[in-house]
Amino acid sequence: MTKGGMESVEVFTSEGKGRGLKAQKEFLPGDVIFAEPAYAAVVFDSLTHVVCHTCFKRQERLHRCGQCKFAYYCDRTCQRAAWLNHKNECSAIKKYGKAPTENIRLAARIMWKIEREGSGLAEGCLVSIDDLQNHVDSFGEEEKKELRTDVESFLEFWPSQSQQFGLQYISHIFGVINCNGFTLSDQRGLQAVGVGVFPNLCQANHDCWPNCTVIFNNGNHEAVRSMFHTQMRIELRALSKISPGDELTVSYVDFLNVSEERRKQLKKQYYFDCTCEHCKKQIKDDLMLAVKEGEGKPSAETVKEVVQFSKDTLEKINKARMEGLYHEVVKLCRECLKKQEPVLGDTNIYLLRILSIASEVLSYLQMFEEAADYAKRMVDGYLKIYHPNNAQLGMAVMRAGVTHWHAGLIEAGHGLICKAYAILLITHGPSHPITKDLEVMRVQTEMELRMFQQNEYMYYKMREAALKNQKIQVMPEPSNEAPPSLFHKKE
């Protein structure tokens, strides 16, 4: 079963998993298997005035819709592109007197699209909205309560002149959003800014060691001629060689967790038991729980104590970060590392989590040398655990490269930036803003490295002068959020 732009995949029934997607031809790492525009998408409540409601880019100055005073856009191009989806919403918000929550807004956009086009197969979709999983039957008491609240709020907001839907159907739509909502990120891929529904993507089953990755592409409206504009979309990209007939899989959760924890998370959020090879055989769990080997091998009791200490410290760190107490975060990280280093192995996830936080916060505080040391150790651990073409690995290596450059460690910095570039070419593609930024850094560090190799003394003198004349590029403030996860779960 194929449809506009989806010729290279087919839907099939996967044993024990329901529907899945299968490749119809061979793909190589970095190939785009398909790109899919959102069926419907909305900006998060907290960011409605700083993110464009069409392309989801974060912008300094946005144009506000003159009618509802709620929606914001980059420019007239984005505003025009939004009108079909915003028209009903615009008058409903004016009538209701305020904008409802993101969940209600997304459900309403889906319903208005169904009112316009019917609920059958939309153009380019392999499955209809009616056929998507809603998992309402698996909801716990708390989730059922939230669902009832959402349905009531929806009915208050939904205009009487629009097509009326039954309670069961409205519940189905909220169920679909709950388990199939996809996180949309800003143009740098660092912050989750919205949620959308992509029916084709929903068909890809989970695997903790997948052969595909999903990247959100904000599209491009900057070209002079509108025929060269590209639409906001998600791209399903191959991470390894895929043969015709292979199932296409993506990971719904970050791999950096032992199999038991990943399975718990998947069961709680997506209502299934993961039976992938890595979970069944607990592959890499030994690395993630590694302890120091050799003569002074720590006792099981000591390991247990240090792991508990690490968990407690991570909670304190989160609290300090929320309050912006970054020097306190550094103090907590150093204390924790002192306890961890004699006991935990280099790939232990508790050690890696602390190294990651320490390197990020120290970079922000411009203590680059110490940050670079921690970043290097973090990357060395990550490289042994993650799939070699993993987007999160690529981003972490990029961060480490920039930190090394700031510390004046040009050789190591350039090496890490090249490594990150090779990963992101596959996971994000050459035209993604992050990859383009990285290409600029790669060219710059290559030039600096050549200068450094010719005359080290002159290089440092010139670097010093350059840094004096320009405002030091301050690292972005550490985010209190984890990187955007693949699917959006309502908290």
C-alpha positions in Angstrom: 0.0 0.0 0.0 1.8 3.2 -1.1 0.7 6.8 -1.6 2.1 10.1 -2.8 5.8 10.3 -1.8 5.5 7.0 0.2 6.4 4.6 -2.7 9.5 3.3 -0.9 7.6 1.9 2.1 4.6 -0.3 2.8 2.4 -1.0 5.8 2.4 -4.6 7.0 1.2 -6.6 10.0 4.1 -7.2 12.3 3.8 -10.3 14.5 2.9 -9.4 18.0 3.3 -5.6 17.3 0.3 -4.7 15.1 1.1 -2.6 12.0 4.6 -1.8 11.0 6.5 -0.2 8.1 8.7 -2.2 5.7 11.2 -1.0 3.1 10.4 -1.5 -0.6 13.9 -0.8 -1.8 17.5 -0.6 -0.5 18.6 2.4 1.6 22.0 3.5 2.7 22.9 5.4 5.9 21.7 9.0 5.6 19.1 8.3 2.9 15.7 10.0 3.5 13.2 7.2 3.4 10.3 9.6 3.5 9.4 13.1 4.5 6.0 13.8 6.0 4.2 17.1 6.7 2.2 17.2 9.9 -1.5 16.2 9.7 -1.9 18.8 12.4 0.5 20.6 14.8 0.5 23.2 17.6 3.0 25.3 19.6 3.2 24.5 23.3 1.2 26.9 25.5 4.3 28.3 27.2 5.9 29.3 23.9 3.0 30.6 21.8 4.5 34.1 21.5 8.1 33.2 20.8 7.7 30.4 18.3 6.3 30.7 14.7 2.9 28.8 14.6 3.7 27.6 11.0 7.4 26.5 10.9 8.0 26.3 14.7 11.2 28.3 14.5 12.1 30.4 17.6 12.3 34.1 16.5 13.0 37.4 18.2 10.3 39.4 16.6 7.1 37.7 15.3 4.0 39.1 13.6 0.8 38.6 15.6 -2.5 37.6 14.0 -4.5 40.8 14.0 -7.8 38.9 14.5 -7.3 36.5 17.4 -4.2 38.2 18.8 -3.0 34.7 19.7 -1.1 33.2 16.8 2.4 34.4 15.9 4.3 34.1 12.6 7.8 34.7 11.2 6.4 36.8 8.4 3.6 37.1 5.9 4.8 33.9 4.1 4.3 31.8 7.2 1.1 33.6 8.0 -0.4 32.9 4.6 0.7 29.2 4.8 -1.1 28.9 8.1 -4.4 30.4 7.1 -6.1 27.1 6.0 -5.4 25.6 9.4 -5.8 28.7 11.5 -9.0 30.1 10.0 -11.5 28.1 12.1 -9.2 28.3 15.2 -9.0 32.1 14.8 -12.7 32.7 14.9 -13.2 30.0 17.7 -10.6 31.7 19.9 -12.2 35.1 19.4 -15.6 33.7 20.3 -14.3 31.7 23.3 -12.4 34.7 24.6 -9.1 32.9 25.0 -7.0 30.1 23.5 -7.5 26.7 25.1 -4.6 24.4 26.1 -2.3 22.8 23.4 -4.1 19.4 23.7 -7.5 21.0 23.0 -6.0 23.1 20.2 -4.4 20.1 18.5 -7.6 18.0 18.8 -9.6 20.9 17.3 -7.2 21.3 14.4 -7.5 17.5 13.7 -11.3 17.8 13.8 -11.4 20.8 11.5 -9.2 18.9 9.0 -11.6 15.9 9.2 -14.6 18.4 8.7 -12.8 19.7 5.5 -11.5 16.5 4.1 -13.3 13.6 5.8 -11.6 11.0 8.0 -10.6 8.7 5.2 -7.0 8.5 3.8 -5.6 12.0 3.6 -3.2 12.7 0.6 0.1 11.1 1.2 -1.1 9.1 4.2 -0.8 5.3 4.5 -3.4 5.1 7.2 -6.4 7.3 8.2 -6.8 9.1 11.5 -9.6 6.7 12.4 -7.2 3.7 12.1 -4.5 5.1 14.4 -4.1 3.4 17.8 -5.6 5.3 20.8 -4.9 2.9 23.7 -7.8 4.4 25.6 -8.6 1.0 27.0 -5.2 0.8 28.6 -5.5 4.1 30.4 -5.1 4.1 34.2 -7.5 6.0 36.5 -5.4 9.2 36.4 -5.3 9.2 32.6 -9.0 8.5 32.3 -9.6 11.5 34.6 -7.4 13.7 32.4 -9.2 12.5 29.3 -12.6 13.4 30.7 -11.3 16.9 31.5 -9.9 17.3 28.0 -13.2 16.2 26.4 -15.2 18.6 28.5 -12.8 21.5 27.7 -13.0 20.6 24.0 -16.8 20.7 24.0 -16.8 24.1 25.6 -14.3 25.4 23.0 -15.8 23.7 19.9 -18.0 26.1 17.9 -21.7 25.1 17.5 -21.6 25.8 13.7 -18.8 23.3 13.2 -19.5 19.6 12.5 -20.4 17.8 15.8 -18.6 14.6 16.8 -19.7 11.9 19.3 -17.9 11.6 22.7 -16.4 8.3 21.7 -14.8 9.8 18.6 -13.5 12.8 20.5 -12.0 10.4 23.1 -10.3 8.5 20.2 -8.7 11.7 18.9 -7.3 12.6 22.4 -6.1 9.0 22.7 -4.3 9.3 19.4 -2.6 12.5 20.5 -1.7 11.0 23.8 0.2 8.0 22.3 1.2 9.3 18.9 1.9 13.0 19.5 5.4 13.7 18.0 7.7 16.3 19.6 8.5 19.3 17.4 11.8 21.1 18.1 13.1 24.6 17.3 15.5 25.1 14.4 18.6 24.1 16.5 16.9 20.9 17.6 17.7 21.7 21.3 14.3 22.7 22.6 10.9 21.0 22.3 8.5 23.7 21.1 5.4 21.9 20.0 3.5 18.7 19.3 2.1 17.3 16.0 0.5 14.2 14.6 2.2 12.4 11.7 0.1 9.3 10.7 2.8 7.6 8.6 5.5 8.0 11.3 3.1 6.4 13.8 3.3 3.2 11.9 7.1 2.8 12.6 7.6 0.3 15.4 10.1 0.8 18.2 13.5 -0.9 18.5 16.1 0.1 21.1 18.7 -0.3 18.4 16.8 1.0 15.4 17.8 1.2 11.7 16.1 4.7 11.3 16.0 8.0 13.0 13.4 10.8 12.9 14.5 14.4 12.4 12.3 17.4 12.5 13.0 19.8 9.7 11.4 23.3 10.1 11.5 23.9 6.3 12.7 27.0 4.6 10.7 30.0 3.6 13.7 32.3 3.1 14.2 31.6 -0.6 13.3 34.6 -2.8 11.0 32.5 -5.1 8.2 30.7 -3.3 8.6 27.6 -5.6 11.9 26.9 -3.6 10.1 27.1 -0.2 10.1 23.9 1.7 7.4 22.8 4.1 7.8 22.0 7.8 8.1 18.2 8.0 9.6 15.2 9.7 12.2 13.1 7.9 12.6 9.3 8.4 16.3 8.7 7.7 18.3 5.5 7.4 21.0 4.9 10.1 22.4 1.7 8.6 22.1 -0.2 5.3 18.5 -1.4 4.9 17.5 -4.1 2.4 14.1 -4.4 0.7 11.7 -6.2 3.0 13.4 -5.1 6.2 11.2 -3.6 8.9 11.8 0.1 9.5 12.2 0.9 13.2 12.8 4.0 15.3 13.6 4.3 19.0 10.9 5.9 21.2 13.3 6.4 24.1 16.9 7.3 24.7 19.1 4.2 24.6 21.2 5.5 27.6 19.4 3.4 30.2 19.6 -0.3 31.1 17.1 -2.5 29.3 14.8 -3.0 32.4 14.4 0.8 32.8 13.8 1.3 29.0 11.1 -1.5 29.1 9.4 0.1 32.1 9.4 3.5 30.4 8.0 2.0 27.2 5.3 0.1 29.0 4.2 3.1 31.0 4.2 5.6 28.1 3.3 3.4 25.1 1.6 0.4 26.6 3.8 -2.4 25.1 6.5 -4.8 26.2 9.7 -4.3 24.3 11.0 -7.6 22.8 13.9 -6.1 20.8 17.2 -8.0 20.7 18.9 -5.5 23.0 16.2 -5.8 25.7 15.9 -9.6 25.4 19.7 -10.2 25.6 20.3 -7.1 27.8 23.0 -6.1 25.4 25.2 -3.2 26.7 23.7 -3.4 30.2 27.0 -4.6 31.5 28.7 -1.5 30.1 26.1 0.8 31.6 26.5 -0.7 35.0 30.3 -1.2 34.8 32.4 -1.0 37.9 36.1 -0.6 38.4 38.0 -3.8 37.6 41.4 -4.9 38.9 42.9 -5.5 42.4 40.9 -3.0 44.3 37.5 -4.1 42.8 34.8 -2.5 45.0 32.3 -4.7 46.9 28.7 -5.0 45.8 27.8 -3.0 48.9 30.1 -0.1 48.0 28.7 -0.1 44.4 25.1 0.0 45.8 26.0 3.0 48.1 27.7 5.0 45.3 24.8 4.4 42.9 22.3 5.6 45.6 24.5 8.6 46.3 24.5 9.4 42.5 20.7 9.2 42.3 20.3 11.5 45.3 22.9 13.9 43.9 21.1 14.0 40.5 17.9 15.1 42.3 19.8 17.8 44.2 21.4 18.9 40.9 18.0 19.2 39.2 16.7 21.4 42.0 19.8 23.6 41.9 19.5 23.9 38.1 15.8 24.9 38.3 16.9 27.7 40.6 19.8 28.7 38.3 22.4 28.0 41.0 25.1 26.8 38.6 28.0 27.1 41.0 26.1 24.8 43.4 25.6 22.3 40.5 29.4 22.3 39.8 30.1 21.7 43.5 27.6 18.8 43.6 29.1 17.3 40.4 32.7 17.4 41.8 31.7 15.8 45.1 29.8 13.1 43.2 32.7 12.4 40.8 35.1 12.0 43.7 32.9 9.2 45.1 32.2 7.6 41.7 35.7 7.6 40.2 37.2 4.8 42.4 34.1 2.7 42.1 32.3 3.0 38.8 33.6 2.0 35.4 34.2 4.6 32.5 30.9 3.6 30.8 28.7 3.6 33.9 25.6 5.6 33.1 25.6 7.3 36.6 29.1 8.5 36.0 28.3 9.6 32.4 25.2 11.6 33.6 27.3 13.6 36.0 30.1 14.1 33.5 27.5 15.4 31.0 26.0 17.9 33.4 29.4 19.0 34.7 30.8 19.7 31.2 27.7 21.6 30.1 27.5 23.8 33.2 31.2 24.5 33.4 31.2 25.6 29.8 28.4 28.0 30.5 30.4 29.4 33.5 33.4 29.7 31.0 35.6 27.2 33.0 36.5 25.6 29.7 39.5 23.5 30.6 37.8 21.5 33.4 34.7 21.3 31.1 36.7 19.9 28.2 38.2 17.2 30.5 34.8 16.0 31.6 33.4 16.3 28.0 36.2 14.1 26.6 35.5 11.4 29.2 31.7 11.6 28.5 32.2 11.2 24.8 34.6 8.2 25.2 31.9 6.5 27.3 29.1 7.4 24.9 31.0 6.0 21.9 31.1 2.6 23.5 27.4 2.6 24.3 25.5 4.4 21.5 24.9 3.3 18.0 27.6 5.0 15.9 25.0 7.0 14.0 22.9 8.2 16.9 21.7 11.8 16.8 22.1 12.4 20.5 25.7 11.0 20.3 26.3 13.5 17.4 25.0 16.4 19.4 27.1 15.4 22.5 30.3 15.1 20.4 29.6 18.5 18.8 29.2 20.1 22.3 32.5 18.5 23.4 34.2 19.8 20.3 33.0 23.4 20.9 34.1 23.1 24.6 37.6 22.0 23.5 37.9 24.8 21.1 36.9 27.3 23.8 39.6 25.8 26.0 42.2 26.4 23.3 42.6 22.7 22.7 42.5 23.1 18.9 43.6 19.6 17.8 41.2 17.7 20.0 38.4 20.3 19.3 38.8 19.9 15.5 38.8 16.1 15.8 35.6 16.1 17.8 33.9 18.6 15.5 34.8 16.4 12.4 33.5 13.3 14.2 30.2 15.1 15.1 29.9 16.4 11.5 30.2 12.8 10.1 27.4 11.6 12.4 25.0 14.6 11.8 25.4 14.3 8.0 23.7 10.9 8.4 21.2 11.7 11.2 20.2 15.3 10.1 21.4 15.6 6.5 23.6 18.3 5.0 20.9 21.0 4.7 19.8 21.0 8.4 20.7 24.2 10.3 22.7 22.3 12.9 24.8 20.5 10.2 25.3 23.8 8.4 26.5 25.4 11.7 28.9 22.5 12.2 30.3 22.8 8.7 31.2 26.4 9.4 32.9 25.3 12.7 34.7 22.5 10.9 36.1 24.9 8.3 37.2 27.4 10.9 38.9 24.9 13.2 40.6 23.3 10.2 42.1 26.7 9.3 43.1 27.4 12.9 44.7 23.9 13.2 46.8 24.6 10.1 48.0 27.8 11.7 48.7 26.1 15.0 50.7 23.4 13.3 52.8 26.0 11.5 53.5 28.2 14.4 52.1 27.4 17.8 53.3 30.7 19.5 51.8 32.9 16.8 48.5 30.9 16.9 48.0 31.6 20.6 49.0 35.3 20.2 46.4 35.7 17.3 43.8 33.8 19.2 44.2 36.0 22.3 43.9 39.1 20.2 40.8 37.8 18.3 39.1 36.8 21.6 39.9 40.3 23.1 38.3 42.0 20.1 35.2 40.0 19.9 32.7 39.3 22.6 33.5 35.8 23.8 30.7 33.6 22.5 29.0 32.6 25.7 27.8 29.1 25.7 23.9 28.8 25.8 22.5 28.6 29.3 22.3 25.0 30.3 18.8 23.7 29.7 16.9 22.1 32.5 15.2 19.8 30.0 16.5 16.6 28.5 16.9 16.8 24.7 13.5 16.5 23.0 12.3 12.9 23.0 10.8 11.4 20.0 7.1 11.2 21.0 5.5 13.9 23.2 3.7 12.6 26.3 1.3 14.9 28.1 2.8 15.3 31.6 
